[in-house]
Amino acid sequence: MAIIRKTDIKKMSEKERNEKLKDLKKELVKEHINLSKGGKTKIREIKKTIARLLTMNNLNRLNISVENK
């Protein structure tokens, strides 16, 4: 799964973000199983993307506007 940019995340609805979170968490488990094949960078990317999605969900719940930097 590719890295999701902040602008793409902002365009998603909360339902879409939650679905993407589920998919990424499943993929993270699969990558942990395949860790012996040298997929550490993929795991790092997945974790960062999950963090971005969770951050946007929390900001939207708090009604905080996210500016482009």
C-alpha positions in Angstrom: 0.0 0.0 0.0 1.3 3.4 -0.9 2.0 6.3 1.5 -1.1 8.5 1.8 -0.3 12.2 1.8 -1.9 14.7 4.2 -3.8 16.4 1.4 -5.4 13.0 0.4 -6.3 12.3 4.0 -8.0 15.7 4.4 -10.2 14.9 1.4 -11.4 11.6 2.9 -14.4 11.3 5.0 -14.1 9.9 8.5 -15.6 6.6 7.3 -13.0 6.3 4.6 -10.2 7.0 7.0 -11.5 4.3 9.4 -11.7 1.8 6.6 -8.1 2.7 5.5 -7.0 2.3 9.1 -8.4 -1.2 9.3 -6.7 -2.1 6.0 -3.4 -0.7 7.1 -3.5 -2.5 10.5 -4.1 -5.8 8.7 -1.2 -5.1 6.4 1.0 -4.2 9.3 0.3 -7.6 10.9 1.2 -9.3 7.6 4.4 -7.4 7.3 5.4 -8.3 10.9 4.9 -11.9 9.9 7.1 -11.4 6.9 9.7 -9.4 8.8 12.4 -12.1 8.1 12.3 -11.1 4.5 13.6 -7.6 5.3 10.5 -5.4 5.3 11.4 -3.0 8.0 11.0 0.1 5.8 7.6 -1.0 4.7 6.6 -1.4 8.4 7.8 2.1 9.2 5.8 3.6 6.3 2.7 1.8 7.4 3.1 3.0 11.0 3.6 6.6 9.8 0.5 6.4 7.6 -1.6 5.0 10.5 -0.4 7.9 12.7 -1.4 10.4 10.0 -4.8 9.0 9.7 -5.3 8.9 13.5 -4.1 12.5 13.8 -6.5 13.7 11.2 -9.4 11.8 12.9 -8.5 13.4 16.3 -8.2 16.9 14.8 -11.6 16.5 13.1 -13.2 15.4 16.3 -11.8 18.5 18.1 -12.9 20.7 15.1 -9.3 22.0 14.6 -8.5 23.2 11.1 -5.3 21.8 9.6 -3.3 24.3 7.5 -1.0 23.3 4.7 2.6 23.9 5.6 
